[in-house]
Amino acid sequence: MTTLLTVLKSGGRYDAGWVDRLHRGARRSIAGLDRVVCLSDLPIAVPGVELIPLRHDWPAWWAKFEAFRPEVSDDLTILCDLDTVFCGDASAITDEGSAAMEDYFLKGRLSTALMRWRGTAFADLYETFKAEPQRWMMPGSCGAVPNSVHGDQVVVDHLLRRSGRLPDFLQQRHPDLLDFYDPEKTDQGPIIIFIGDSKPDKVPRELQTLWYGDDDGTFPGQASPALA
């Protein structure tokens, strides 16, 4: 069973529409995707998406630690941020072995914007954070991290590195799988990652069209579904 998992925490700019667009893009792009699950504290209803309530009132990005809850994980779990755009065949994301995106700003460090793992491989991350959330949310709890905002991925990187389990980076395992959004590039993807202030609802219409997709399960301009 392969599950795409995302987290929608109330209080930000995201809503059910972002969950729907991520869901439809992932369905078009990932062959063999069985489930799309959203962890949220909002009563959203998105066709084709299973809603699982957040259990803790951890603020902002710290809510993403609930993605590692053992009962949420599947045979293969793909954690994906809501501001991700799928625009081609991204089936390589279901490859064997744990992997995570390398951070755009901090080379050599993990980002939780896109991760994959099998079974309950990372369940201890949830248990460790749950035991002392105030400690881990405090800047400096993971030592010095130059030029970085202290957030969930800093702690995840620290805990996995401390236990000698830092996974491979997706950019190394799959060099053609993802791009960071660049307004100067016309050929990006099949997964486009947005960083900083750039978001898919603020980009040129051509890319927004890819983000919204077509109702028949194709990418705009395609005569047949992206995946058989």
Number of C-alpha atoms within 10 A of each C-alpha: 11 19 21 25 26 23 25 26 23 13 10 8 8 13 15 16 14 20 24 19 21 24 25 22 25 24 22 26 26 21 18 13 18 12 17 23 21 24 21 21 18 16 10 16 13 16 9 13 18 15 18 15 15 19 12 12 10 17 12 14 14 19 20 25 24 23 24 20 17 17 10 17 24 18 11 22 26 24 23 19 20 25 20 24 26 28 25 22 18 20 17 15 21 20 13 11 11 21 23 25 23 22 17 14 12 13 8 12 20 28 20 22 21 24 23 26 23 18 14 17 14 20 18 15 19 18 16 13 20 15 10 10 15 11 12 21 19 11 15 11 14 18 10 10 14 8 8 10 10 17 16 20 20 22 22 23 20 19 18 16 14 11 8 9 13 18 19 15 21 22 15 13 15 12 10 15 20 21 17 14 21 15 11 6 8 10 8 20 19 18 24 22 26 20 16 5 6 14 16 22 13 10 14 10 11 10 19 15 15 20 24 22 20 17 9 10 17 22 23 17 9 10 8 11 13 18 16 6
